[in-house]
Amino acid sequence: MDLFSRSWAALLAAVAELPDADFARPSGCTGWLVRDLVCHLVIDAQDVLITLVTPAETEPTRDAVTYWDIVEAPTGEDPLDALIVRLAAAYEEPGLLKFHLDDVGSAAGRAAGLADPAARVATRGQVLTAGDYLSAYVLEWTLHHLDLIAHLPDAAEPPAEGLARSRELLERIAGAAFPPSFSDKDALLIGTGRRAPSEAEKAELGESAAKLPLVLG
């Protein structure tokens, strides 16, 4: 729960500190500008708020690892992806988008801090404990923080503990560990297809290279 809060606070701070001009730069999400990614984060924050106030009475069906599904790589034809691009453009001024994210994002952070980790919540047709749900989102925040700064070398990186936890989750999803020589950041970027491995990295990955990337949905 605490790591969720730290990862989310770091991501919100990174967005707040961006100059307006950076919103028109590419992000690490294929086909999305930084402004599109930030708009997606607004929707993510709304999802967190909705989930935390959607109690479930049945036993959990997923945990922080099995929350994630392996899906096909995005093609750019998904209606929701297209909607996000249109919504982001409608803000026109980056300041309005920053304000909305700070407003909804701060509320999501407060709700997470007040949540009972053992409480069961429902989302996407599944049931998790609130603790597992928020743990799963550490991976979401960390990957999107990396997406945010992919082409912004001066922007702050995600917290080291968030990178380490996200690597652990991704390795458990993959069912295999990344080579020890890989930094946590490189393991996440290569593992999710955000960066292609070098020939030397492919050699270190061995048979695992054929199973990558892991596209999470």
Secondary structure, DSSP 8 states (H G I E B T S, - for coil): -HHHHHHHHHHHHHHHTS-GGGGGSB-SSTT-BHHHHHHHHHHHHHHHHHHHT-B--S--S--TTTT--B-----S--HHHHHHHHHHHHH-SHHHHHHHHHHHHHHHHHHHHHS-TT-EEEETTEEEEHHHHHHHHHHHHHHHHHHHTTT-TTS----HHHHHHHHHHHHHHHTS---TTS-HHHHHHHHTTSS---HHHHHHHGGGGGG----B-
